[in-house]
């Protein structure tokens, strides 16, 4: 009879461990979603800025302004590439 009691204790311990593992997975999943949501927001913001600067570049006739816009677009593209990697 002593063996049956030990089996129940072991089963309860395994169930508790599994519940703790599931809780940890849920918490880690939530953290990843928050990070990805923020990363997606930043990427979308950069895309919109890129679109606007490209529109301005096409519309401008001044060489100095074109150089500024080209540099800004290159910087945005670099930032978007960094976000895509992380």
N, C-alpha and C positions, 0 to 999 in steps of 0.2 A: 504494500500500500504506500510505502514511502516513495517509491519510484513515480507513482502517478502524481503525487503532489509536486515533485521536482519538475515534472513535465509541464505542469500548469504554470509554474514560476518562470520556466524558460520561455514558454510561449508568450506570456505577458511581457517579459523583457524584450523579446523579438518584436512584438507589436509596438511597444513603446519606442524602440529604436527606429522602427520604420516610420512611425508618426513624426518623430523628430526629423528624420531625413526628408520627409515630404514637406514639412514646414520650412526647412532650410531651402529646399528647391523653390518653393513658392516665393520666399523672400528674395532669393537671388534672381528669379524671373522678373519680379517687380522692379528691381534695381536696373536690370538690363533694359527694360521697356522705357524707363525714365531717361536713361542715357541715350537710347536710340531716338526717343521723341525729341530730346533737345538737339541732338545731332541732325535730325531731319529738319527741324525748324531752322537751324543755322544754315544748312545746305540750301534750303528753299530761299532763304533771305539772300544768300550769295547769288543764286541763280537769277532772282529778280533784279538785283543790282547790276549783274552782268548784262541782262537784257536792256536795262535802261541806259547803261553806259554805251552799249553797242549802238543803240538808237541815236544817242547824242553824237557819237563818233561819225556816224553816217551823215548827220545833219550839219556838222560844223565845217567851216572853210578855213579856219585859222590853223596854221601849222603848229603853233605852240600848244593850243588847246587839244589838237589831235594827239600830240606827244603825251600830254597829261592823261588823256583818256586811254590811250594805248597802255601806258604804264599802270593805270588803275585796273584795267581789264586783265592784264598779266598777273597782277597781284591777286585779284579775285580768283583767277584760274588756279593759281598756286594754292590758295586757301581751300578751294573746293577739292583739289587733289589730296591735300592733307586730311580733310574730313572724310573723304572716301576711303582712305587707307585705315583710319582709326576705327 
